[in-house]
């Protein structure tokens, strides 16, 4: 009895009301299988549109919203997504609907702003990908995505090179060419500071790799996402790992325990671990868990 | 009490320092504390792509990178966003791609000039398209 009960006995395409109206576009958030997505009907979607509704697709159900076509034309959407506040609103709305859907049924998210000129177009396009969607659903059903990021904690400015004092009262200039005030000694200090920095960086990288290895062991699939560059506020942390793990629903406690342990270990290497989740498996619906996006 | 969303929102006042502290079983999906960068990273270029009728090339929105960075800079929840993954990757940023193109054009022009002035007799005309790995 797990087959989609609410996709049966639907009106035929010709009965679908108003949806092919040229002034209305169909925005698709996600595609679900089975479960009880009826609870989604009526939830708010994008501000200018109607309430969220379900569009039956044979064995699947799309979660859609009618939106005014003029506000969702290519130009209008481009304009809107170029505005930070609007982009955030759209992204959060999309995410909210996708997450709500995933609470009701196994759900494949579609990218933000997937728009069709009407239900029929949506039905045709999604119908063509039915097998692909089923495969994705098979992969993610009962699983969640966890995001794990690791950062180096900036070295304290007073954490000096192992040999000698950092700077400042670097001993009175000595006349000896090898004395502590000499150019050679200065270069040596600079070099050893650089060495210490490199060593810290290497240790941090190894720590991040250990985290990744350990978590891959718990996950069904894993992906490395693009590393974020330095933050806009001159945040001095450096991201060493940006990964997503697809984890069985009944292993989240295990994952939590592992992260707790890894966090302590990594701390010693100056690495901090951040975890967020559970996410709808956005990163695992488009064809497997092997595609690394590089670092 | 059949309000899972309400349950999930409840701890907002006493926001847990880490999502792990929230009872996972009551918040099945979509961490409420999710920062914008995490969401954008997932919503924009993940998920199954089934091209819509209205083509929005999300990765070609050049203004986005500029305005978004300004925007992010002003939002403390997105402090750690480091959102420039948009900007530095030619695959993601039209600007970066264009810069690469401009650079290639420049090299080709130089090459052409060199050929026309006869200072590089060894280069066959057919090879002009290769920027010679510089």
Interface residues (C-beta under 8 A of the other chain):
Chain A: X25 X28 X31 X72 X73 X74 X77 X78 X81 X82 X83 X84 X85 X87 X88 X91 X92 X94 X95 X96 X98 X99 X100 X102 X103 X108 X109 X110 X111 X112 X113 X114 X115 X116 X117 X121 X125 X126 X129 X132 X133 X136 X144 X147 X225 X226 X227 X228 X229 X230 X231 X232 X233 X235 X237 X239 X252 X253 X256 X259 X260 X275 X276 X277 X278 X279 X280 X282 X283 X285 X286
Chain B: X4 X5 X18 X19 X20 X24 X27 X28 X29 X30 X31 X33 X34 X36 X37 X38 X39 X40 X41 X42 X43 X44 X45 X46 X47 X48 X49 X50 X51 X52 X53 X54 X55 X56 X58 X61 X63 X64 X67 X68 X69 X70 X71 X72 X73 X79 X80 X81 X82 X83 X84 X85 X88 X89
